[in-house]
Amino acid sequence: MHESLGVLIGLIVVLGIGAQWLAWWLKLPSIVFLLLIGIVAGPVSGVLNPDVMFGEILFPLVSLGVALVLFEGALTLHFSDIRGHGSAVTNLVSWGAVLNWLLIAGGTWVFTDFSWSMALLFGALVVVTGPTVVVPLLRTVRPTPAVSNILRWEGILIDPLGALFVVLIYEAIVSDMRGGSLEIFFQVVGLGVLSGGVGALGLGWLLKRHLVPEYLQNVVTLATVIGVFSFSNHFAHESGLLAVTVMGVWLANTKNLDMSDILSFKESLSVLIISVLFIVLAARLDFQQLIALGWGAIGVLMVILLARPVMVWASTLRGDLGWREKVLISWIAPRGIVAAAVSSLFALKLEQLGYTEASSLAALTFLVIIVTVLLQSFTARPLARMLGVAEEEPRGVLIIGANSVARALGKVLVEKGFRVKVTDTNWSDIQAARMDGLQAYFGNPVSAHADRHLDLVGIGRVFAMSRRPALNILACLKYRAELGKQRVFTLRNAEEKDDSEKVRVADVYRAPRLFGEDVTSQKIASLLSKGGEVKATRLSEEFTLADYEKRYGADVIKLFAIDNKERLRAYTDTFSPDVKPGWVLISLIPESVMSRVEDTARQAEQGVA
């Protein structure tokens, strides 16, 4: 028995991570494949029976797993973000979400046998979308930046806000079930907020004063989360989820506390937890519960699909969005991690408390997730094209690195109408980039956090220019799977030695070298520091490429060419654009060349005079 249990657990982990990889490769939400594996392994084949497999420890394991997922989500909620992305986002995640909740809850009460309390809980569960399902869809759909920003930030913010709201609704239901509802509710909420606040203050104090070594920070945070969850649950049953959510939000909004490394660790842990959790929870689904709901389930789905446009139109009345953008925003709202994980946990708890409808809660939630994710995954791109709000050819550039070279090249591309985003883990470089007017992402571009928060809509190329050659290679490997091999490039560092087989990157991993094999980041930085300039010159029939080369000579470094259709072409070690009249040529011109050209022009003017 123990040997077969070990094999099953190992198989679940392997299949879960395999599903994550497959989702990344196909650019679809991972929840689709995780649920499919769980359903096939559980109710379809009967291979996996979590209740028998885990017995009495199933409930504590699921509860702890959900707590860690909620804490990780809460760490991403910064209050400054709520009002930092326009009134549409603020409305959608505040009173708009409440309107959506009430509409769905009312429809659920009408079409099913759910009590009002259970209908309100279900409505709160399926209001939450989340970045793990929205971001992969946006990368496939590629809507206009206005639509993309609203949907992406709605998903990022509603994820932790919705989770906190769901927990509060659940606490109210449980308190009412036990009698003395207000007194018990405020006791549970009070202890949850107190426990989360004390945990956040204590951990924040230790981290700010560097009393925990870096190699222990992640595990100390994990231990603190588990400790706060267990302590709060012990003294006020069911308050642990609220405590860890409050703790995460508190830490995320603590000044002068950098949680980026801890968040990266927590996200990696969450990927593993979610992969295992979803397969196990999907394996517990009972199709008979869905069949018992009958046409009521169809009615609930229709209410959910119709409530979204009402909420979107109401939330954007005073905005400048057109009706086409509103239609697409109304359609893209897949449900994800919070809905699946929390609904299953609450179903388990409410069943123990005697709620007969609880057995249908998780099944109906999973049905909503499956339908919304699959339906919108296959229809959103055609709808965006039909409405004319999809970008046909992404022209933007993601630059890995925010150093002086990256900033100089980014600025000239922005001046020529290209969207440029730089990313770096060096805060001073990010600040300098923002001062230069560049969009900047502070973080590791190959992290799980970047997968959720780095907006790639409109990005068609990657220029890896960081000071870390290994990161450049890794970034190119990551993004060429999304953008294509011919759309990722790397700028050579002086310390990279390509002449030795022992250290030379294998050809299969190499990306084209920007600006030629002999051009390095350090060389460009040196030329810029000595007065060199990045200049854009439009060629013509009267001033051709040959005239350009005659004027400036061989010392200029040709960087990019922009053709007559405003398409960007990069010079590389293997490619030189066939520049024609009407094209724009962008080059780095050394100070000595600039001086010579100016002297020649001055002498010519004096000669004419």
N, C-alpha and C positions, 0 to 999 in steps of 0.2 A: 504493500500500500504506500509506504513512504517513498519507495523508489519510483513508482508510477506518478506520485504527486510531484516529485522533483522533476521528472521528465515533462509533465504537463506545464509546470511553472516555467521551465526553460523554454518550452515551445511557445508559450504565450509571449514571453519577452522577445524571442526571435521574430515571431510573426508581427508583433506590435511595431518593432523598430523597422521591420521590412515594409510594413504598411506606410510608415512615415516616409521612408525613402521613395516608395512608389508614388506617393502623393506629391512629393517634391519633384520627381521626374516628370509626372504628367500635369503638374501645375494645377492640382485639384486639392480641395480641403482633405486633410488626412482622416477626418472623422468618417468620411464615406467608406474608406477601406477598413478602418478599425471596426465600425459597426457591421460591415459585411462579414468580416472574419468571425466576429462574435456570434452573429446570427447563424452562420453556417456551422460553427463549432458547437453551438448550444442547441436551440430549438430544432434546427434542421437535421443535424446528424446525431445529436445526443452524446457526442464525445466529451463535451465539457459541461459539467453540472456544478456550478460554483457553490450551491448550498450544501451539496454532499462533499465536495472537494475541500472546502474550507471550514465547514461546520460553524461552530459558535464564534470563530474569529473573523468571519466574513464581515459582519457589521462593524467591528472596530477598525478593521483594515480599510474598508471603504470610507468610513468616517474620517480617518486620519489622512487618507489620500486626498479626499475632497478638501480638507482643511489646508493642506499644503498647496493645492491648486488655487484656492481662494486667496491665500497669503501672497502667492506669486503674482496673481492678477492685481491685488490691491497695491503692490509695490509700484505699479505702473501708473497709478492715479495721482497726478499732480493737479492741485486745484487751479493753478495758473493756466493749465491747458483748457479748462472748461470754457473760459471766456476768450481764449486766445485764438480761436479759429472761426470766428464769425457768429452772428446771431442764429443762423440756421442750425449749427451744431449745438449751440447752447439750448435752443428750444427743443431740439430732437431728444436730447438726453435729460431734459428736466420735465417741464409740464407736458411736452409732447409724448414722452414715455409714459407718463401717468394716464394721459388720454388713451393711448394704445392699450395699456393695461386694463382699463375699465371696459373698453369696447370688447376686448377678447374675453375677459371674465364674464361679461354679460352674455355674449354669444355662447360660451361654454355652458353656462347655467341653463340656457334655453335648449340647447341641442343634446345635452347629456343629463345623466342622473346625478351629477356632482352637486353637492351642497354649495351654498354661497361661499363658505370659507375655502372649500377645495377649489372652486372655480377661480377665486381670487388668487390662490397660490399658483394654480396652473397659468393664469394670465401673467403673473409676475415672472414665472420661469421662461415663458416663450417670448417675452419682450426683448430679452438679451440676445444680441447678435454675436459680436466678438471678433477680434482681428484674425484669429486663427482660421476662420471660415471666410471672412470678407476679403482679406488681403490676397489670397490665392485667386479669388474670382476677379479682383480688380486687375491683376497682372494679365489675366486671360482676356478680359473684356476691353481693357485700355480705354476707359472713358476720358472725356475732357478733364483737365485739371480741377475745374470747379466741382464737378460731380465726384471725382476721385477723392478730393480732400474732405468733402462732407461725409462720404461713406466711410472712409478710413478712420477719421477722427471720431465719428459716431461709434464705430465698433470698438475703438480703443477705450473710450470713456464709459460707454454703457456697460462694458464688461465688469469692471469692479463696482460701479454704482449699482448696476442691476443685481449683482451678487449680494451686496449689502441690503438692498431692498427686499430680495427674496428671503434672506435670513430673518429679517424683521417680521415679514408676513408670517413665516413659519412659526416664529416665537409667539406671535399673537394667537395663532391657532392652537398651539400646544398649551399655552397658558389658559385659554378658554376651556380646553378639554379637561384641565385639572381643577377647574373651579377657581373663583376669586381671580378672574382673568387679569384685571388691571394691576393688582398687587403683585401677582406672580410675574406678569409681563415686565413690569418695571424692575423687579428684582433681577430677572434674567438679563435684561438689557443693561441694567446698571452694572452688574458684575462683569458682563462681557466687555463693556466699554472700559471699566476700571482695569480689568486684567490686561486687556490689549494696550491700554495707555501706559500702565506700569511696565509691561514687557518692552514696549517701544522706548520708553524713557531710559530704562536700565541698559538695554542693548545699545541705544544711541550714545549714552554716556561712555560706555566701554570703548566703542568704536571711535568716537571723536577724540578720545584721549590716548588712542593707540595702545590700550591695555591688553588687546588681543593681537597676537602675531598674525601676519597676513595669511599664513598657511592654515590657521585655525579659524579664521573669520567665517568662512562658509559653514563649517560644521557647528560652530558656536551659535550661529544664527538658526540653523536647523534645529539644534537642541532646544533653543529658546522658544521657537515656535511650537514644538511638540510639548514642551513644559507648560507654556501658557495655555495651550489647548486642553491639556489633561487637567491642569489645576482648575481652570474655569468650569469645565464639565463636572468636576468632582463636587464643587460647592454649589453650582447651579446647573442642573441637568439641561443639556442642549445649548448652553451659552458659549461653548468652545468655538464654534464656527464664527460667531459674531466677534469674539475676542481676537482671533487671528486676522480677521478682515480689518478690524480697527487698528490692530498693530501694524499691518502692512501699509495702510493709508497714512498712519501717523509717521512712520519711518520715511515714507516717500516724500512727505512734506516738511521734514525736519531740515532746517537751514544748516548749511555747511557740513552736510553728511553725504558723502559719496557712496551710494549703494550700487553703483554700476557693476562692479565685480561680483557682488553677492547676487544681484539680479541675474547676471549671466549664469551663475552656478544654479540658481533656483530654476531658471528656465530650462536648463539641461535636465535637471532632476524632474521637472514637471513633464517634459517630453516622455520620459520613461514611465512616470506614474500614469499619465493620461493613456499611454499606449496599452498598459496592462489593465487599467481601470475600465476603459471602454470595452475591451474585449470581454472582460468578466461580466460587466453589467449588461452588455448586449446578449450574452449567453443566457441571462436570466429572463429574457423576454418571453412572454407567453402569448402566442398568437390568438389563443382563445379569448383573451381579454380585449383585443382589438376587434375580433369578430363580434363579441358581445356588445361593443359600442355601436356597431352597425352604421347606419346612415348618419348617426350623430357625429361620428368622427369626420365624415365628409363635410358636414355642416360646420364643424369647428375649423377645419382647414379653410373653408370659404370665408369665414369670419376673419381669420388671421390675414388672409390675402387682401381682403377688402378694408380692414382696419388700418393697414399700413398707408395707403394713399390718403385716407382721411387725415391721419396724423401728419404726414409729410406736407400736404397742402396747407393745413392749419399752421404748421411750424414755419412755413416759408412765405406767408402772405405778404410780408413787408420787404421781402428780399428782392434781388434782381435776377433770380433764376427764371428761365423760360419754362414753358409747359413741358417741353421735351426733356429737359434735365429733371424736372419733378417726376415725370413718368418713370425714368430709369431709376431714380433714387427710391421711388415707391416699390419698384420690382425687386431690387437687390436687398434682401434682408434675410440671409440664411441664418438658422439657429445653430449653436455650436456647443462648446465645451461646458459652459456653466449650466446650460439647460439640461444636458445629458447627465452630468455627474451629480448635480444637486438634486434633480428630480428622482434619481434612483436612490440616493441616500435618504431623502425625505419619505419616499415610498416605503422603504424598509422601516423607518422609525414610526410612521403613521400606522402601518399595519400592526405593529406591536401595541399601539395605543388604541386599536379597535376601529380605525376608520376603514370601512368596507370599500370606499371608492379609491383608497390609496393604491390598491393593486392595479388599477387602470391608469394611474397618474403617470408612471414611468413609460408605459406602453404608448399612451397618447403623445407624450412629449417626444419619444423616439420617432414616432410616425411623422410628427411635424418636422423634426430635424431631417429625416431622410427625404421627405417630399420637397422641402424648401431648398436643401442643398443640391439635390439632383436636378430638380426642375429649373432652378436659376442657373446652375452651372452650364446647362445645355442651351438655354434660351437667352441669357443676358447679352452675349456678344452679338447675335443676330439682331436683337432688339435695339442695342446701341447703334448699330450700323443703320438700321431702318430709320431711327430717329435722327441720325446725323450728329450724334454726340460721342462718336468713337474716333480716336486718333488712328489714322491709317498707317502712318509711318512715324514711329517715335524718333524725335530729333534730339532729345536731351542727352546729356553726358553726365555720368557718375565718375568723379575723380577720386581715386583712393589716395588719401593724403591731403593735408591742408597746408603744406609748407610753402615757402615763398615761390617756388617754381609752379606748383599747382595753382596757387592763387593768381599769379600773373597770367597763366594760360586761361584759367577760368574766366577772368575778367574780360579778356579780349573776345572770348566766345560769347559771353553774355552780351557784350556790345554789338555783336553780330546777330543777335536774336535767338541764340540757342539757350535752352534751359540747362543750367549747370548746378550740380549738387556735389559738394565735397564732403568727405567723411574722414575722421581721424580720431585717435584716442588721446591726442595731445590737446589739452584744453586751451592753451595759449594760442596755438595755431588755429583752432576753431574760432576763438574770439576775433583773431585777426581777419579770418575769412568773412565773418559776419560784418566786421567793420568795413570790409571792401564791398559789401552788398551781395555776397554770395550766400546761397542757401547752404546750410551746413548741418550735418548729422554728427553728434558727438557719441562715438561708440565704435566698436569693432564691426566692420562691414560683413564679416562672415559669422557673426554671432546669431543666436536664436532671437535676441532682442531686435537685431536688424531685420530679420525675417518678418517681424511683426510691425516695426515702427519706421523702417527706412522706406520712404515712398519712392517706388521705382516706376510709377505711372508716367509715361512720356519719355522714359530713359531708353535710349537705343544703343548706347556705347559705354564702355568702361575703359578709362585710362588709369592704369595702376601706376602711381607716381610717389608712393610713400617712401620713407627712408629705410623701410624694412623689406628687403628683397623677398623673404619667405612669405610675408603677408601679400605682397604683390602677386606672387605665383598662386597662392591659395585663393585670392580673390578672383583671379582670372579663371581658375578651375571652377569656382562656384558659379560665376556669372555667365560663363560661356554656355553652360547648360540651359540657361534661361534666354540668352540673347543670340547665341550662335558663335562659333569659333572665330569668325571673321569680324566680330564686333567687340572683342576684348583685346587690349593692348597693354604693354608694360614698358616703362621707361627704365633703362638700365641704370644701376648704381655703380659707382666707380669700383666698389669692393667686389663686384661680381666678376669672376674669372671664367670666361667662356672657352678659354684655350686649353683647359685641362679636363680630361674625361672624368676624373674623379669628382670634380665639383660642378661640372657643367650639367644644367638641368636637361633631363631626357627630352628628346624632340617631341614626344607625345604630350608633354606637359608645357611646352614652350608656347608663349604667345608672341605675336609679332612685336618687334622692338620699335617703339616710337622714335621717329626722326633719324633712324639709322643706327647701325651697330656701334659706331664710334661716339655717339652722343650720349652723355650721361647726365643724370640729375645734377651732379656736382658741377659739371661743365656749364650747364645752363645757369645755375645759381651764381657761379663766378662771373659770367658775362653780364648778368643782370645787376650784380652788385657793383660792377665797374662802369655802369652807365648804359649798358645795352638796353634796347627797347624791342618789345613785341609789337610789330606794326602790320596792319592789314592794308593791302594795296589792290585796287581793282584794275585788272588788265583790260586792254582794249585793242582795236585794230591798229591804233597809232602807237600804243605802248604795249608791246607783246612780251611774252616770257623771255625771249632773247634780249630784248631791250632791258628788261628788269635785271637779268643776269649780267649784262654788260655794265649797268650802272653800279650794282652793288658788289659784283665779284663773287668769288667762290667762298668767302668767309662767312656769308650769311647761312643760317640754319633754317631750312624750309620746314615748317611745322604742319600747316593744314592748307587745304584748298577748298573753297566753297563754290560749287558749280552753279549754273544758271537756274537750277531748280531748288536752290538753297540747301543742297545736300552737302554734308561735311565729309571730306576725304582727308585721311591722315597719312602723312609720309611715314614710311616704315623701312625696315631693313630689306624688305622684299617687294615694296610697292612704292611707285612714284606716280602720282596722278598726271594724266595727260592734260595739262592746264591749257585752256583755250581763252580767247578774248571774251571778256564779260565775266570771267571768273574772278574771285577774290583770293589772293595769295597772302597767307599769314606766315611771317618769318620772324626769327630773332636776329636782329641786326646789331652786331657789336658796336661799341662806342667809337672805336677807331674807324670803322666803315662809315658810320654816321658823320663823323667829322670830315672824312675825306669827301663824301658826297656833298656836304654843305660847302666845303672849300671850293670844290669844282663849280658848284652852282653860283657861288659868290664871284668867282673869277669870270665866269661866263657873263654875268650881269655887268661887271665892270668893263669887260671887253666890248659889250654892246653899247654901254654908255660912252 
